[in-house]
Every structure is written in structure tokens, then in C-alpha cells.
Amino acid sequence: MATIEFWGGVGVIGGSKILVQQDGYRVLLDIGIDIPSGGDLFRLPVRPRPGRELADRLRLGAAPALPGLFAPEAMAPGSPLAEQVGETAVFVSHPHIDHVGLAGFVRPEVAVHAHTDAVDVLTALAATGQGLTHGEPDWQRLTDGQKVQVGPLEVECVPVDHDVPGASGYLVHTPDGTLVFTGDYRFHGHHPQRSWDFVDRAAGSAVLVTEGTTLGWDSSGRQRDETDVARDFARALEETAGLVLLSLYPRDVDRVKAFLAIAEAAGRRIVWTERIAAFLRLVGVERVLGAAEVPPAELAAEPGRYVLMPDPDDLPSLLDLPVGDGYPASCLVHANGEPLGPFEPRWAPFTDWLGALGIELRQIGCSGHASQDDLHHMLERMRPATVFPIHTTSPTRLHPPRGMRRVVAAYGTSYTFGGDPI
């Protein structure tokens, strides 16, 4: 009998880890860590202890206590979790830390798979000093529609639209039916048809495990999309005489390319930090300008010709920029970059510094996650027999059609494909 267990993403946004087992074979879908916010014990200013990152998380229940998954040297000496078990394979949905953050700790004999475009992103991050803790696994690259056999379990990689290259969902075909895992996805991004094609490919499945991030949000307003983001960025460039600062998530390569084109059309060039510039070049972005290529005197003389990404972890460096008294009006365009939002400990100091320097804050982003309406449309179209909403603070706000069973998962509990706890 095939079973499902949830070792993350339960009652929180992020940290997804779904274990599917059959006849001693195991498939782990995602291997993320929680985004450190709220009451998370590892939120700033806490810094993980070097060499004890995994062991400390296991001690506090902040990593899955699964035997045979992690490298013994990353755990406490004598840990019973170091014992090898049956064949295991990990499948990562996309390169965000809350879905891939623990992959560096996986023992070498456990295969770790991801879409080839996602591996390109992860490899570029590692090459620029932004890689996974404890190093990179031996990535097994997948392509659209590729299937991998793990004993009686067949795992199929199907692309979805998210805000990072290589985002994929997975179909796990078992003798008891097909389990569908969405990863993170949306229907209002640059490639919505990918997500709808995924829904159609997964139609009539036995089990759906879906992220439901937006279920915990206020959904009273209209869903913003990438058209809104592009329009508002162009407007900020037009309406700001001086330097425009930019907070944008570099892994959102589609948006990076769109912003470069918008800035060029407005007669401006985007100046990236050196690390981000190096990353963007490695993932194939053209016309990338690093901070070292723009002399401070040139920036001060003509701030209206530039858009600059500051370092959110070095706020005093804002004092070196042509902003504030004596300079033309400036603004910071926040387009889902870091710090991510008010839930982050860095947000209040960040906005305080902007206010002290008279820099207007314009928040123009849109979500990387499916809206509440789209989640419900997806259920109507896919029609799984059982649905587990995870990666959300409000799983009970997902209301499936009549005849479909919704199950709110408990951490570490084993379920049948029908949704019954074992």
C-alpha cells in the first residue's frame, strides 16, 4: 500500500517535505527549510552554528527525523537517523530555500533530482557563493515529462509557472493511483499555460498535494499580474527625477529580463551588486552591469540615468549614494526582493533607513503563488479524489467541490491515498 507523510509545510508557508512510500521504497518531494520569520527559532539575529546546522535543526524538530536520508557526518555523533534504509530518492520542485534548503545534507547514495533549468540556477548560485549549506548534492537533471523509476514508484516531472526557472510539479504513479504534487505555482505569471497544462496532465488523480499560500491572505483586491508590475516599474522610472533603487529577487529571471528592457527604454541602466551580476551572467542574462563598472562620481553626476540595487544587509552604504538632501527625488521600487516584507526582521530597519533619507518606497510586486480563485478553479478542473492543502497558514479555507475529500495533514502522520491516518 502506498502511504504519504508530511514532514514540513504543515501550518506554515514553506518548508515542504512530502514522503511517499511503497514496499520499502521512498520518494521525498521537496526538502526545504522554513523561511525564518515569526516565531522561528532560527530567525535573525540567530546564526546557525557552523558544522551544526543540521544537527541543531534535528534536535529542535526543525528538520525531518527520517532515517537514512542525511549524511551521518552532518548529524550528531551516534544519531540513530544515520542508519541506512531502503532505496530513497529526492525530487526538488524549484530552487527556493523553503523547497531545497536541506538538499546539501543528503547522503551521497540518495539521488537528488530537479529540472535542468532549476539545476542551472542552483549551480550559478553555488558558483557565486550563494549555494546550499554543506555543499551541493550530485544533481540529477530532469527534463519536461521525464520519468524516474524508484521501485514500484514512477515519478514524472511536469513544468509549472512560478517566479523562478525550472519550477516543476511531480506526478507519482503508484499501484494505488497517482499522487500529484504542485510545488509552488501560479496562473498569472509569464507562462500561465504551463500551470494549466500541468492541471490537465494531472486530471483525475487519486491524491493532490497543493501549496495554498494565498489562502491565508486577504483576497478582496484584484489579483496583480506581471503586466501590472511592468507598468508600475515603467511609471516609477518616468516619475522619478533622481536615482531609482530596486529590490528585486534575482532568481526571477523572467522579471529581471523584463526590467532590463523597461529600464533601457527609459534611458536608464540597472546596476547590480557584483555577486548578483555574476549570478545573472551565469544564467544567461545579457547586458548585466555590475556596481564596480560605474564610478561613484558618474552615479552622483547623473543619478537619473541609473537604477541601482542596494545591499539590504549593508544599509549604511545608502549614505554613499546620491539620495536625500541636495539630490533629485529618489525612490525604491520593491518588486518582491529582499527583505521580503514586514514579516522579516530586516524589514523595519530597511524602511526606517529609507524614511530617514527621504526615499519613497513603491511596492509593485505580484505573488508567485496561485490566487484563491485560481486554486478553486484548479480543483474543479483537476478533480482529484483527495486533496491535502499545505504550505499555508489557512488550509481549511480551501473548499473542494462536492465529492472530493479535503484532509488537513498532521506533521509526521502517515496517510493512505484515501486520506485516512494510519
N, C-alpha and C positions, 0 to 999 in steps of 0.2 A: 504493500500500500504506500502511495506517495503521501508525504506529510510536508507541512510548512511551519516554519518557526520564524519569529520576528525578534531580531537582536539589535534593533535600532529603528529610529523613525517612528517610535510609538509615543504619541502625545507631544511630539516636538517637530519643528521644521528642520529636517536634515538628519544626518547620521544613519541613512538607510542601510540595512543589512537583513536580507531575507534568505533563509536557508531552506532549500528544497531537498528532501531525502527520499531515496527508494533503494531497498535491498542493500543497504550499506554504502551506497554512492551518494555523494553530496555535491550540490551546486549552491554557491553563495552568490546572490545577486547584490552587488554593491558592497563596499567595505569602507564606509565613510565614518567621520567623526562629527560630533555635534559642533555647530558653529558656537564658539564661546561667547555666550551672552546671557542675560537674565541671571539665573542662579547657578550657572555652570561653574564648577569648582576650578576650571582652568581658564576662566576669563581673565583679561588683563586687570591688574598688573601681574598676575601669576604667570610665571615662566616655567614650562616643563623642565624637569631635571635632565641634563644631557646623559644619555645612556639608560635612563629610567623612564623614558616617555611611555612605553607600552606597559611596563610592569606597574607603574603608578596608576595608569588608567584601569588595568585589570583589578588592582586592589580596590579601587573605588567603584567598580561596576560600570566604568565609562568605556569599556571595550568588551567585545563578546567573549564569554568564557567557553570557547569552543575548542575541544582537544584536537591536536593535530593540525591546527590552522597556522599558528605563528611560529617563527624561528625560535628555537629554545634559548639562544643567546640573548634574545630581546626580552625574555621573561625573567622573573625572579628565580634564583637557583633552586632546583628541585621541584619546580612547578609541575603539578600533575597534568597540566594542559600541554606539556611538551610531548606527551605520548602520541605516537603515530596512530592514525585510524585509517578507515577505508579511503578510496580514491576521492579526492576533493578538487573542484575547480572553481575559480572566482571569475565573475563576469562583471565588469565595471560599466555603468551606463554612460558616464561622461566625466570630464576632468574638472570637477569641482570638489573641494576638500571634504564636503559633507557626504560625498559618494565614493571618494577614492583615498581619503586621508590616511588609512591604516594599511594601504597596499604595500608599503615599503617593509612592513614587518612580516609579511607572509613567508613561510618556509619555502626554500628553493624548489622542492619537489611538487609544490602546489602550483598548477598553471594559472596564470592571471591573464585574462583576455579583455580586450577593449577594441572598439572600432579603430581602424588605422588612422583616421583623422584625429581621433582623441589621443592616440599614442604620439602623433606628431606634436600636439600641444604639450603633452606631458614631458616629452623628450626635450623640447625647447625650453620649458621651464627649468628642467634639471640642468641644462647647459648654461643657464644664466643665473644659477644659484638660488632658484626658487623651487627646487624639487621636493620630493617626499622625504619625510623624516625616515632615517635608516636606509636611504637609498632606493633605487628603482628596482622593481621586480623584472624578471625576464618577460617583457611584454609579448603576448601572443596576439598578433594583429588580426582583426576580423574585417570583412567587407560586407556590404549590404546583402542581406539574405543568407549569409554563410551560416552553416550549421555545424555544431560540435557535439560529438557523442561522449557522454560520461556515463558509462554503464548503460542502464535502461533509459537514461535521461538524455534527450536531444535538445540542445539549446540553439535557438535561431536568433540571429542579430538583425533587428529591423530599425532603420533610422527614424528619428522623430525630430521635430523642430524645437530647439531650445536656444539659449543665448551663448552657446559655445560650440565649436566644431566637433563633429563626431558623436553628438548625442544620439543614443540608441535606446530602444526598449528591447526586451527579450521575450521570446515565446519558449517556454519549457514544455516540451512534448513528453508526456508520460503515459504509461498504460491506463492511468485513471483519468486521462484528459489533459488538456493544455492549460498551463498556468501562464498568465500574461503579467509582465512587469513593465510599467511605463517608463521608469526612470523619471526625470523631470522633463516636462514637455509643455507646449502651448500651441495655440491655434491662431495667434495674432502677430506672429513674428515675420521674419523674412521668407520663411519656407513653410507656410501652413499646410500645404498639401502633403508634406512628409508625415505630419501627425495624423491627418485624416486617412492616409494610406495605411498607416500603422493600425488605426482603429479597424479599418475594413479587413486587414490581414488577420486580426485577432478576433473577428466576429464569431460569436457562438462558443467562446471558450468556457472551460469549466470554472476557472478562477481568474479574477482580475485583482492585482495589487497595484493601486494607483496612488501617486502623490496627490495631495489635496491641499497644497499650501494656502491657496486663496480662500479656503473655507473659513478660516479664522479672521478674515479681513472684512472691512466694510465694503460691500459691493454695490452701494447705492449710486455711484457715479458711472459714467460711460467708461468702458474699457479702452485705455490708451493703447496705441499700437506704434509700430516703428515709423509710420508716416507722421504721427504727432511728434515723435522725438526729433525726427529730421527737421520738421518745420520749426520747432521751438529752438533748436540749435542755430538754424539759419537766422532766426529773428534775434537771438541774443547777439550774434556777431554784427548784425545790422544796427542794433540799438545801442551798442557799447562802443564808445569812442576809444577807450584805452585797452589795456591788456585783458583778455578773457582767459580765466583759469578753467581747467577742465578736470573733472573727476569722472573717469570712465573705466569700466572693467576691461583690461587689455585682452582677456580671453574671449571677449565678444568680438571676434574678428570681423564679422559682417558689419557691426556698428562702427568699428574702427575705420574700415574702408569707406563707409558712407560718410563719416565725419571728415575724413581727409578730403573727399571730393567737395563737400559743402564748404569747408574752410578755404580750399583753393579757389572756388567760385567767388568767395567773398574777399579774395585778395589777401588771405592770411595763411600762415603755415603753422602746423601744430608741432610744438616742441615737447618731446617725451623725455622722461628720465632716462639715463643711459641704460639701465637694466631693462626697462620696458622697451626701449628702442631695439636693443639686442634681441629680445624675445620676438618682437614683431617681425624683424628681418628673417629670423629663423622659420617663422610660419608662413613666409612668402608675401608679406605686406610690402608694397613698394612705396617710394617717396617718404621714407621714415627719417625724421630729423632728430638727432639726439641733442641734449642740453649742451654738451661740450662744443657743438658746432655753431652755437650762437653766442658771440661775445656779449657780456653783460652791458657794455656800452651801447651796442647796437639795439639790444632789447629796450634799454632805457630811452634811447633816442626815438624809437618808433614802436611803442608798445601796441599800437593799433594794427600792426602787421602780423601779430602773433597770437596764438592760443598756446597756453603752457600748462602742462600737467605738473602740479607741485607734489612733493612727497608728504603724505598725510602724517608720517611719523617724524617729520622734521619741520614742525610748524614755525619755529623761529626763522627758517630760511625764507619765509614770506617777506621778512623785513628787507631782504636783498632785492626785491622785485620792484618795478615801477608802479606801485599801487599806493593809495592813500593820499595824504595832503601833497599838493604840488604836482599831481599827475592826473591825466584824464580819468574819468569814471571807469571803474573796472567791475567785473562780476565773476562769480564762479558758477559754472554750469555743472550741476550734479546729475550725471546720467548713469546711475546705478554703479558708480565707482566706490572706492574706499575713502573714508569709512562708510559702511553700507547704509547706516541710518541711525535713528535715535536709540535703537536697542543696543548699539555698540558703545562700549565705554569711551571710545575715542571721539564720539560724535559731539558731545558738549564742548570739549576744548577746541575742536575744529571750528565749530560755528562761533564760538567766543572770539577766536582769532580773526575770523572773517569780519565780525562786527567791529572789533577794535580798529581794524584797518579800513573800515568803510567799504568793504567788498560785498556787493549784493549777491545773495545766494538765490540761484534759479534751479529748482528741482524739475527736471524734464524727462525723467526716465519712464520706462514701462516695464511691466513684470515679465520675467522669464517663465512664468507658470500659468497654466490654463485657468481661465476665469471660472467662477462658479457656474455661470450659464453654460460654458463650453464643457465643463465636467459632466453636467447633467445631459447635455446633448450627446456627448460621447457614450454615456451609459445606454441611452436609448438606441444608439446606432450599433454598439458592440454587442449588447445583450449577453453578458456573461451570467452564469448561474449564481455565482457567489462573488462578492466584491469586498476587499479589505482596503479601506482608506488609511494611508499612513502619511508620514511627512507633513503633518498638520496638527495644529493645536485643537481643532474642532472637527473630529471625524464624524460626529453624529449629525453634522449639517449636510452630509452627502445623503440625498434621498433617492434611492434607486426606484425604478419602475416596479409595479406590482409583479410578483412572481420571482423577483431577484432578491437574494439574501445579502444583507449588509452585516459584516462582522467587524466589531471594534476589537482589534488584536490586543492581547496582553503580552508583555515582554517575556520572551523565553518560553512561552507556551507553545506546544505542538498542536497543530490542527489538521484535520482531514481536508480534502479538497471541497467537501460539502460545508466546511466552516465549523465543524464540531470539535471542541477541545478533546484532546486525548489524555 
